């Protein structure tokens, strides 16, 4: 969707139109009261800076997921303003009375089955192809269409872009061209391109289009560039001087504060006449929420990296302990199976053997001493008669 600031040309001011520039003359920056046509001395007139008119650029890629309570059938019915019954849940999504849809068209890759050209069957098949409760069921390209083009040219531009997506990724694309909302900016022409997340073949839906999920593939960047090139080609064919640019303001060499996407909530509040201070407060709260989310994401990333490092260290330590245990068991088994060494003649006795021999000799000596003591006690008794105890 478009923002108020985004509709203005680079450098601010009123929106630029084809062939019109904001050149001013006379006075101090064109101040009121300066008489036009008056000749001025050379060097007194401020230089006029010609600026090429720039149209609005907007392209975002979003995903519909069951984890957020979304469904492909409901999304397709709403964007195309049609009636679709979800065969998986039995729910009827009826948006046939919704106004504002100027053009709707299904674009399918070559070799697609006939039933894929029917909106209700196509999106029910897309839902049936997903089994998980948190599956991504659809992907949406949201694009801003140049208001300077005619309605037919805008619709054809959106369909051509959808056909390029279907050809490259072998997926089906549901195109819905919307007119500007009531009470909003009259130049806010846009289109919703709802794509299936699986490749469509003659046998039905097959593997996922994973290349659009990973930022490392650069597919989204490719489509941002391709949309700018395709739009500029169409503007040039119609003899219009305006152009769009997918690059950042810094890459374009423009010193201008980037605009913030308002979204449907702030746009609806503006249409209802909510005071500007309330809108500013909501924008500040939203900025704080975004900052908090980024902080939490950074913290989660740090904790995830620490956990991965700890898991790796535990794995290395466990491997070392297991290796040490295996080495110990191997050595014990080798020692157990080794034959007992034979003593060579005259081999020196070990300390244990000497200790055993000394202990044995000590026991024998103690026994002999006990016997001698008994014999001596018997000879010392009186031989005249028995010694009776009283």
C-alpha positions as a Markdown table, in Angstrom:
| # | Residue | x | y | z |
|---|---|---|---|---|
| 1 | Unk | 0.0 | 0.0 | 0.0 |
| 2 | Unk | 1.1 | 3.5 | -0.5 |
| 3 | Unk | 1.9 | 6.2 | 2.0 |
| 4 | Unk | 1.3 | 10.0 | 1.7 |
| 5 | Unk | 5.0 | 10.8 | 1.7 |
| 6 | Unk | 5.8 | 8.0 | -0.7 |
| 7 | Unk | 3.6 | 9.5 | -3.3 |
| 8 | Unk | 5.6 | 12.7 | -3.4 |
| 9 | Unk | 8.6 | 13.1 | -5.5 |
| 10 | Unk | 12.2 | 12.9 | -4.2 |
| 11 | Unk | 12.8 | 16.1 | -2.2 |
| 12 | Unk | 9.3 | 16.7 | -0.9 |
| 13 | Unk | 6.6 | 19.1 | -1.9 |
| 14 | Unk | 3.6 | 18.5 | -4.1 |
| 15 | Unk | 3.4 | 15.3 | -6.1 |
| 16 | Unk | 5.0 | 15.7 | -9.5 |
| 17 | Unk | 3.2 | 14.9 | -12.7 |
| 18 | Unk | 4.6 | 14.0 | -16.1 |
| 19 | Unk | 6.3 | 17.0 | -17.7 |
| 20 | Unk | 5.9 | 19.2 | -14.6 |
| 21 | Unk | 8.7 | 20.4 | -12.4 |
| 22 | Unk | 8.8 | 22.6 | -9.3 |
| 23 | Unk | 11.1 | 25.3 | -10.6 |
| 24 | Unk | 10.6 | 28.6 | -8.9 |
| 25 | Unk | 11.8 | 32.0 | -9.8 |
| 26 | Unk | 12.2 | 35.5 | -8.3 |
| 27 | Unk | 12.7 | 36.8 | -4.8 |
| 28 | Unk | 14.1 | 34.7 | -2.0 |
| 29 | Unk | 13.2 | 31.2 | -2.9 |
| 30 | Unk | 10.1 | 32.3 | -4.8 |
| 31 | Unk | 8.6 | 34.2 | -1.9 |
| 32 | Unk | 5.1 | 35.7 | -2.3 |
| 33 | Unk | 5.1 | 39.2 | -3.8 |
| 34 | Unk | 7.9 | 38.7 | -6.2 |
| 35 | Unk | 6.9 | 40.2 | -9.6 |
| 36 | Unk | 7.1 | 37.8 | -12.5 |
| 37 | Unk | 8.7 | 38.8 | -15.8 |
| 38 | Unk | 10.9 | 41.5 | -14.1 |
| 39 | Unk | 14.5 | 41.4 | -15.5 |
| 40 | Unk | 17.1 | 40.9 | -12.8 |
| 41 | Unk | 20.8 | 41.5 | -13.0 |
| 42 | Unk | 22.9 | 38.5 | -13.9 |
| 43 | Unk | 23.9 | 36.5 | -10.8 |
| 44 | Unk | 20.9 | 37.6 | -8.7 |
| 45 | Unk | 18.5 | 35.0 | -9.8 |
| 46 | Unk | 18.8 | 31.7 | -7.8 |
| 47 | Unk | 19.7 | 28.7 | -9.9 |
| 48 | Unk | 16.8 | 26.5 | -11.0 |
| 49 | Unk | 17.3 | 22.8 | -10.2 |
| 50 | Unk | 15.4 | 20.6 | -12.6 |
| 51 | Unk | 14.2 | 17.3 | -11.0 |
| 52 | Unk | 13.0 | 14.3 | -12.9 |
| 53 | Unk | 9.6 | 13.2 | -11.8 |
| 54 | Unk | 9.6 | 10.0 | -9.8 |
| 55 | Unk | 6.7 | 7.7 | -9.3 |
| 56 | Unk | 6.0 | 5.6 | -6.2 |
| 57 | Unk | 7.7 | 2.2 | -5.9 |
| 58 | Unk | 6.2 | -0.5 | -3.7 |
| 59 | Unk | 6.6 | -4.2 | -3.7 |
| 60 | Unk | 6.3 | -6.5 | -0.7 |
| 61 | Unk | 6.3 | -10.3 | -0.4 |
| 62 | Unk | 4.1 | -11.8 | 2.4 |
| 63 | Unk | 3.2 | -15.3 | 3.4 |
| 64 | Unk | -0.1 | -16.8 | 4.6 |
| 65 | Unk | 0.3 | -19.4 | 7.4 |
| 66 | Unk | -2.1 | -21.6 | 9.3 |
| 67 | Unk | -0.1 | -20.8 | 12.4 |
| 68 | Unk | -1.6 | -17.2 | 12.2 |
| 69 | Unk | -5.1 | -18.5 | 11.5 |
| 70 | Unk | -4.9 | -17.7 | 7.8 |
| 71 | Unk | -6.1 | -19.8 | 4.8 |
| 72 | Unk | -5.5 | -19.7 | 1.1 |
| 73 | Unk | -9.2 | -20.0 | 0.3 |
| 74 | Unk | -10.1 | -17.0 | 2.5 |
| 75 | Unk | -7.3 | -14.9 | 1.2 |
| 76 | Unk | -8.1 | -15.6 | -2.5 |
| 77 | Unk | -11.9 | -15.0 | -1.9 |
| 78 | Unk | -11.2 | -11.6 | -0.2 |
| 79 | Unk | -8.7 | -10.3 | -2.8 |
| 80 | Unk | -10.7 | -11.4 | -5.8 |
| 81 | Unk | -14.1 | -10.5 | -4.2 |
| 82 | Unk | -15.5 | -13.9 | -5.0 |
| 83 | Unk | -17.2 | -16.8 | -3.2 |
| 84 | Unk | -15.1 | -19.8 | -2.2 |
| 85 | Unk | -16.0 | -22.8 | 0.0 |
| 86 | Unk | -13.2 | -24.3 | 2.0 |
| 87 | Unk | -13.5 | -28.1 | 1.5 |
| 88 | Unk | -11.1 | -28.8 | 4.4 |
| 89 | Unk | -13.1 | -26.8 | 7.0 |
| 90 | Unk | -16.5 | -26.6 | 5.3 |
| 91 | Unk | -16.4 | -22.8 | 5.8 |
| 92 | Unk | -17.9 | -20.5 | 3.2 |
| 93 | Unk | -15.9 | -17.4 | 2.3 |
| 94 | Unk | -18.2 | -15.0 | 0.5 |
| 95 | Unk | -16.8 | -11.6 | -0.5 |
| 96 | Unk | -18.8 | -11.3 | -3.7 |
| 97 | Unk | -20.4 | -8.0 | -2.5 |
| 98 | Unk | -17.0 | -6.4 | -1.9 |
| 99 | Unk | -16.3 | -3.5 | -4.2 |
| 100 | Unk | -13.1 | -2.1 | -5.6 |
| 101 | Unk | -11.8 | -5.0 | -7.6 |
| 102 | Unk | -11.2 | -3.8 | -11.2 |
| 103 | Unk | -9.6 | -7.0 | -12.7 |
| 104 | Unk | -9.1 | -10.6 | -11.6 |
| 105 | Unk | -7.3 | -13.3 | -13.6 |
| 106 | Unk | -5.7 | -16.7 | -12.9 |
| 107 | Unk | -2.2 | -17.2 | -14.4 |
| 108 | Unk | -1.0 | -20.8 | -14.5 |
| 109 | Unk | 2.3 | -22.4 | -15.9 |
| 110 | Unk | 2.3 | -24.3 | -19.1 |
| 111 | Unk | 1.1 | -27.8 | -18.8 |
| 112 | Unk | -1.1 | -27.2 | -15.8 |
| 113 | Unk | -4.3 | -29.2 | -15.5 |
| 114 | Unk | -7.7 | -27.8 | -16.6 |
| 115 | Unk | -9.1 | -27.6 | -13.1 |
| 116 | Unk | -6.3 | -25.2 | -12.1 |
| 117 | Unk | -8.1 | -22.5 | -14.1 |
| 118 | Unk | -11.0 | -22.6 | -11.6 |
| 119 | Unk | -10.3 | -20.4 | -8.6 |
| 120 | Unk | -12.2 | -22.5 | -6.0 |
| 121 | Unk | -10.7 | -25.8 | -7.1 |
| 122 | Unk | -7.2 | -24.3 | -7.4 |
| 123 | Unk | -7.1 | -23.0 | -3.8 |
| 124 | Unk | -8.8 | -26.0 | -2.3 |
| 125 | Unk | -6.1 | -28.2 | -3.9 |
| 126 | Unk | -3.4 | -25.9 | -2.6 |
| 127 | Unk | -4.9 | -26.3 | 0.9 |
| 128 | Unk | -5.2 | -30.1 | 0.6 |
| 129 | Unk | -1.5 | -30.3 | -0.5 |
| 130 | Unk | -0.4 | -29.0 | 3.0 |
| 131 | Unk | -0.5 | -31.5 | 5.9 |
| 132 | Unk | 1.0 | -29.6 | 8.8 |
| 133 | Unk | -1.0 | -27.3 | 11.1 |
| 134 | Unk | 1.5 | -24.5 | 10.7 |
| 135 | Unk | 2.0 | -24.8 | 6.9 |
| 136 | Unk | 2.5 | -21.8 | 4.7 |
| 137 | Unk | -0.4 | -22.1 | 2.3 |
| 138 | Unk | 0.1 | -19.1 | 0.0 |
| 139 | Unk | 2.5 | -16.3 | -0.9 |
| 140 | Unk | 1.5 | -12.8 | -1.9 |
| 141 | Unk | 3.2 | -10.1 | -4.0 |
| 142 | Unk | 1.7 | -6.7 | -3.3 |
| 143 | Unk | 2.6 | -4.1 | -5.9 |
| 144 | Unk | 1.8 | -0.4 | -6.5 |
| 145 | Unk | 0.6 | 0.4 | -10.0 |
| 146 | Unk | 1.5 | 3.7 | -11.6 |
| 147 | Unk | -1.5 | 6.0 | -11.5 |
| 148 | Unk | -0.3 | 7.7 | -14.7 |
| 149 | Unk | -1.2 | 4.6 | -16.8 |
| 150 | Unk | -4.6 | 3.8 | -18.0 |
| 151 | Unk | -6.7 | 1.2 | -16.2 |
| 152 | Unk | -6.3 | -1.3 | -19.0 |
| 153 | Unk | -2.5 | -0.8 | -19.0 |
| 154 | Unk | -2.3 | -1.2 | -15.3 |
| 155 | Unk | -4.2 | -4.5 | -15.4 |
| 156 | Unk | -2.0 | -5.8 | -18.2 |
| 157 | Unk | 1.2 | -4.8 | -16.4 |
| 158 | Unk | 0.1 | -6.8 | -13.3 |
| 159 | Unk | -0.8 | -9.8 | -15.4 |
| 160 | Unk | 2.5 | -9.7 | -17.3 |
| 161 | Unk | 4.4 | -9.6 | -14.0 |
| 162 | Unk | 2.3 | -12.6 | -12.7 |
| 163 | Unk | 3.1 | -14.5 | -15.9 |
| 164 | Unk | 6.8 | -14.0 | -15.3 |
| 165 | Unk | 6.5 | -15.3 | -11.8 |
| 166 | Unk | 4.5 | -18.3 | -12.9 |
| 167 | Unk | 7.0 | -19.1 | -15.7 |
| 168 | Unk | 10.1 | -18.8 | -13.4 |
| 169 | Unk | 8.7 | -20.7 | -10.4 |
| 170 | Unk | 6.1 | -23.0 | -12.0 |
| 171 | Unk | 3.4 | -21.9 | -9.6 |
| 172 | Unk | -0.1 | -20.6 | -10.1 |
| 173 | Unk | -0.8 | -16.8 | -9.6 |
| 174 | Unk | -4.1 | -15.3 | -8.8 |
| 175 | Unk | -4.1 | -11.6 | -9.9 |
| 176 | Unk | -6.5 | -9.0 | -8.3 |
| 177 | Unk | -6.2 | -5.4 | -9.3 |
| 178 | Unk | -7.8 | -3.0 | -6.8 |
| 179 | Unk | -8.7 | 0.6 | -7.2 |
| 180 | Unk | -7.9 | 3.3 | -4.5 |
| 181 | Unk | -10.1 | 3.1 | -1.4 |
| 182 | Unk | -12.8 | 5.5 | -0.7 |
| 183 | Unk | -11.6 | 8.6 | 1.1 |
| 184 | Unk | -8.0 | 7.7 | 0.4 |
| 185 | Unk | -5.4 | 8.8 | -2.1 |
| 186 | Unk | -6.8 | 8.6 | -5.6 |
| 187 | Unk | -3.5 | 7.5 | -6.9 |
| 188 | Unk | -3.3 | 4.4 | -4.7 |
| 189 | Unk | -3.8 | 1.8 | -7.5 |
| 190 | Unk | -2.4 | -1.6 | -6.5 |
| 191 | Unk | -2.6 | -5.3 | -7.2 |
| 192 | Unk | -2.4 | -8.4 | -5.1 |
| 193 | Unk | -0.7 | -11.4 | -6.7 |
| 194 | Unk | -1.5 | -14.5 | -4.7 |
| 195 | Unk | 0.9 | -17.4 | -5.5 |
| 196 | Unk | 0.8 | -21.1 | -4.6 |
| 197 | Unk | 3.7 | -22.3 | -2.5 |
| 198 | Unk | 4.1 | -25.5 | -4.6 |
| 199 | Unk | 5.0 | -26.0 | -8.2 |
| 200 | Unk | 2.0 | -26.9 | -10.4 |
| 201 | Unk | 2.4 | -29.7 | -12.9 |
| 202 | Unk | 0.1 | -31.8 | -15.0 |
| 203 | Unk | -0.2 | -34.3 | -12.0 |
| 204 | Unk | -1.0 | -31.6 | -9.5 |
| 205 | Unk | 1.0 | -29.8 | -6.9 |
| 206 | Unk | 4.6 | -31.1 | -6.3 |
| 207 | Unk | 7.6 | -29.7 | -4.3 |
| 208 | Unk | 7.7 | -26.4 | -2.5 |
| 209 | Unk | 9.1 | -23.2 | -4.0 |
| 210 | Unk | 11.7 | -22.9 | -1.3 |
| 211 | Unk | 13.8 | -20.4 | -3.2 |
| 212 | Unk | 11.4 | -17.7 | -2.3 |
| 213 | Unk | 11.6 | -18.5 | 1.4 |
| 214 | Unk | 15.4 | -18.1 | 1.8 |
| 215 | Unk | 16.8 | -14.6 | 1.6 |
| 216 | Unk | 20.2 | -16.0 | 0.6 |
| 217 | Unk | 18.9 | -17.1 | -2.8 |
| 218 | Unk | 18.3 | -13.4 | -3.8 |
| 219 | Unk | 15.0 | -14.3 | -5.5 |
| 220 | Unk | 13.0 | -11.5 | -3.8 |
| 221 | Unk | 15.7 | -9.0 | -4.8 |
| 222 | Unk | 15.5 | -10.3 | -8.3 |
| 223 | Unk | 11.7 | -9.7 | -8.5 |
| 224 | Unk | 12.1 | -6.2 | -7.0 |
| 225 | Unk | 14.5 | -5.3 | -9.7 |
| 226 | Unk | 12.4 | -7.0 | -12.4 |
| 227 | Unk | 9.2 | -5.1 | -11.3 |
| 228 | Unk | 11.0 | -1.8 | -11.6 |
| 229 | Unk | 12.4 | -2.7 | -15.0 |
| 230 | Unk | 9.0 | -3.9 | -16.3 |
| 231 | Unk | 7.2 | -0.9 | -15.1 |
| 232 | Unk | 9.7 | 1.6 | -16.5 |
| 233 | Unk | 9.5 | -0.2 | -19.9 |
| 234 | Unk | 5.7 | 0.2 | -19.9 |
| 235 | Unk | 6.0 | 3.9 | -18.9 |
| 236 | Unk | 8.5 | 4.6 | -21.6 |
| 237 | Unk | 6.2 | 2.9 | -24.2 |
| 238 | Unk | 3.4 | 5.2 | -23.2 |
| 239 | Unk | 5.6 | 8.3 | -23.6 |
| 240 | Unk | 5.8 | 9.1 | -19.9 |
| 241 | Unk | 8.9 | 10.6 | -18.3 |
| 242 | Unk | 8.3 | 9.3 | -14.8 |
| 243 | Unk | 10.3 | 6.3 | -13.6 |
| 244 | Unk | 10.3 | 4.1 | -10.5 |
| 245 | Unk | 13.4 | 2.9 | -8.6 |
| 246 | Unk | 13.7 | -0.2 | -6.4 |
| 247 | Unk | 16.9 | 1.0 | -4.7 |
| 248 | Unk | 17.2 | 2.6 | -1.3 |
| 249 | Unk | 17.4 | 6.4 | -1.0 |
| 250 | Unk | 21.0 | 6.2 | -0.1 |
| 251 | Unk | 21.8 | 4.1 | -3.2 |
| 252 | Unk | 20.0 | 6.7 | -5.3 |
| 253 | Unk | 22.0 | 9.5 | -3.7 |
| 254 | Unk | 18.9 | 11.2 | -2.3 |
| 255 | Unk | 18.9 | 13.0 | 1.1 |
| 256 | Unk | 15.4 | 12.4 | 2.2 |
| 257 | Unk | 13.9 | 10.7 | 5.2 |
| 258 | Unk | 12.4 | 7.3 | 4.3 |
| 259 | Unk | 8.6 | 7.0 | 4.6 |
| 260 | Unk | 7.0 | 4.5 | 6.9 |
| 261 | Unk | 4.3 | 2.2 | 5.7 |
| 262 | Unk | 1.1 | 3.2 | 7.5 |
| 263 | Unk | -0.9 | 0.0 | 7.0 |
| 264 | Unk | -4.6 | -0.4 | 7.1 |
| 265 | Unk | -5.1 | 0.6 | 10.7 |
| 266 | Unk | -3.6 | 4.1 | 10.5 |
| 267 | Unk | -5.1 | 4.7 | 7.1 |
| 268 | Unk | -8.6 | 3.8 | 8.5 |
| 269 | Unk | -8.0 | 6.2 | 11.4 |
| 270 | Unk | -7.1 | 9.0 | 9.1 |
| 271 | Unk | -10.2 | 8.5 | 7.1 |
| 272 | Unk | -12.3 | 8.7 | 10.3 |
| 273 | Unk | -10.7 | 12.0 | 11.2 |
| 274 | Unk | -8.7 | 10.8 | 14.2 |
| 275 | Unk | -6.5 | 13.7 | 15.5 |
| 276 | Unk | -2.9 | 13.8 | 14.3 |
| 277 | Unk | -1.5 | 13.5 | 17.9 |
| 278 | Unk | -3.3 | 10.2 | 18.3 |
| 279 | Unk | -1.7 | 9.0 | 15.0 |
| 280 | Unk | 1.7 | 10.2 | 16.1 |
| 281 | Unk | 1.3 | 8.3 | 19.4 |
| 282 | Unk | 0.3 | 5.2 | 17.6 |
| 283 | Unk | 3.3 | 5.5 | 15.3 |
| 284 | Unk | 5.6 | 6.0 | 18.2 |
| 285 | Unk | 4.2 | 2.9 | 20.0 |
| 286 | Unk | 4.5 | 0.9 | 16.8 |
| 287 | Unk | 8.2 | 2.0 | 16.4 |
| 288 | Unk | 8.9 | 1.0 | 20.0 |
| 289 | Unk | 7.2 | -2.3 | 19.4 |
| 290 | Unk | 9.4 | -2.9 | 16.3 |
| 291 | Unk | 12.5 | -2.0 | 18.2 |
| 292 | Unk | 11.5 | -4.3 | 21.1 |
| 293 | Unk | 11.0 | -7.1 | 18.6 |
| 294 | Unk | 14.4 | -6.5 | 17.0 |
| 295 | Unk | 16.0 | -6.5 | 20.4 |
| 296 | Unk | 14.3 | -9.8 | 21.3 |
| 297 | Unk | 15.3 | -11.3 | 18.0 |
| 298 | Unk | 19.0 | -10.3 | 18.6 |
| 299 | Unk | 18.9 | -11.7 | 22.1 |
| 300 | Unk | 17.4 | -15.0 | 20.9 |
| 301 | Unk | 20.0 | -15.1 | 18.2 |
| 302 | Unk | 22.8 | -14.7 | 20.8 |
| 303 | Unk | 21.3 | -17.4 | 23.0 |
| 304 | Unk | 21.0 | -19.7 | 20.1 |
| 305 | Unk | 24.6 | -19.2 | 19.2 |
| 306 | Unk | 25.7 | -19.8 | 22.8 |
| 307 | Unk | 23.6 | -23.0 | 22.9 |
| 308 | Unk | 25.1 | -24.2 | 19.7 |
| 309 | Unk | 28.6 | -23.6 | 21.1 |
| 310 | Unk | 27.8 | -25.5 | 24.4 |
| 311 | Unk | 26.3 | -28.4 | 22.4 |
| 312 | Unk | 29.5 | -28.5 | 20.3 |
| 313 | Unk | 31.7 | -28.5 | 23.4 |
| 314 | Unk | 29.6 | -31.2 | 25.1 |
| 315 | Unk | 29.8 | -33.3 | 21.9 |
| 316 | Unk | 33.6 | -33.0 | 21.8 |
| 317 | Unk | 34.0 | -33.8 | 25.5 |
| 318 | Unk | 31.7 | -36.8 | 25.2 |
| 319 | Unk | 33.7 | -38.0 | 22.2 |
| 320 | Unk | 37.0 | -37.7 | 24.2 |
| 321 | Unk | 35.5 | -39.6 | 27.2 |
| 322 | Unk | 34.2 | -42.3 | 25.0 |
| 323 | Unk | 37.6 | -42.6 | 23.3 |
| 324 | Unk | 39.4 | -42.8 | 26.7 |
| 325 | Unk | 37.0 | -45.5 | 27.9 |
| 326 | Unk | 37.6 | -47.6 | 24.8 |
| 327 | Unk | 41.3 | -47.3 | 25.3 |
| 328 | Unk | 41.1 | -48.3 | 28.9 |
| 329 | Unk | 39.0 | -51.3 | 28.1 |
| 330 | Unk | 41.3 | -52.3 | 25.2 |
| 331 | Unk | 44.3 | -52.2 | 27.5 |
| 332 | Unk | 42.5 | -54.2 | 30.2 |
| 333 | Unk | 41.5 | -56.8 | 27.7 |
| 334 | Unk | 45.0 | -57.1 | 26.3 |
| 335 | Unk | 46.4 | -57.5 | 29.8 |
| 336 | Unk | 43.9 | -60.2 | 30.6 |
| 337 | Unk | 44.7 | -62.2 | 27.5 |
| 338 | Unk | 48.4 | -61.8 | 27.8 |
| 339 | Unk | 50.2 | -65.1 | 28.9 |
| 340 | Unk | 51.7 | -65.2 | 32.4 |
| 341 | Unk | 55.5 | -64.6 | 32.2 |
| 342 | Unk | 57.7 | -67.7 | 33.1 |
| 343 | Unk | 60.4 | -67.3 | 35.6 |
| 344 | Unk | 63.9 | -68.0 | 34.4 |
| 345 | Unk | 66.2 | -70.0 | 36.6 |
| 346 | Unk | 67.9 | -67.8 | 39.1 |
| 347 | Unk | 65.6 | -65.0 | 38.5 |
| 348 | Unk | 65.5 | -62.5 | 41.3 |
| 349 | Unk | 62.4 | -62.8 | 43.5 |
| 350 | Unk | 59.9 | -60.0 | 43.7 |
| 351 | Unk | 59.3 | -58.0 | 46.8 |
| 352 | Unk | 55.9 | -59.7 | 47.3 |
| 353 | Unk | 57.5 | -63.2 | 47.3 |
| 354 | Unk | 60.1 | -62.1 | 49.8 |
| 355 | Unk | 57.5 | -60.7 | 52.0 |
| 356 | Unk | 55.4 | -63.9 | 51.9 |
| 357 | Unk | 58.5 | -66.0 | 52.7 |
| 358 | Unk | 59.4 | -63.8 | 55.7 |
| 359 | Unk | 55.8 | -64.0 | 57.0 |
| 360 | Unk | 55.8 | -67.8 | 56.7 |
| 361 | Unk | 59.1 | -68.1 | 58.6 |
| 362 | Unk | 57.8 | -65.8 | 61.3 |
| 363 | Unk | 54.7 | -68.0 | 61.8 |
| 364 | Unk | 56.8 | -71.1 | 62.0 |
| 365 | Unk | 59.1 | -69.6 | 64.6 |
| 366 | Unk | 56.1 | -68.5 | 66.7 |
| 367 | Unk | 54.8 | -72.1 | 66.6 |
| 368 | Unk | 58.1 | -73.5 | 67.8 |
| 369 | Unk | 58.4 | -71.0 | 70.6 |
| 370 | Unk | 54.9 | -72.0 | 71.8 |
| 371 | Unk | 55.8 | -75.7 | 71.9 |
| 372 | Unk | 59.1 | -75.1 | 73.9 |
| 373 | Unk | 57.2 | -73.1 | 76.5 |
| 374 | Unk | 54.7 | -76.0 | 77.1 |
| 375 | Unk | 57.5 | -78.5 | 77.5 |
| 376 | Unk | 59.3 | -76.3 | 80.1 |
| 377 | Unk | 56.2 | -75.8 | 82.1 |
| 378 | Unk | 55.7 | -79.6 | 82.5 |
| 379 | Unk | 59.2 | -80.3 | 83.8 |
| 380 | Unk | 58.9 | -77.7 | 86.6 |
| 381 | Unk | 56.1 | -79.5 | 88.5 |
| 382 | Unk | 56.6 | -81.3 | 91.9 |
| 383 | Unk | 57.2 | -85.1 | 91.3 |
| 384 | Unk | 56.3 | -86.1 | 95.0 |
| 385 | Unk | 52.6 | -86.1 | 94.2 |
| 386 | Unk | 49.9 | -84.3 | 92.4 |
| 387 | Unk | 49.4 | -80.7 | 93.1 |
| 388 | Unk | 45.8 | -80.5 | 94.3 |
| 389 | Unk | 44.1 | -77.2 | 94.1 |
| 390 | Unk | 42.2 | -76.1 | 97.1 |
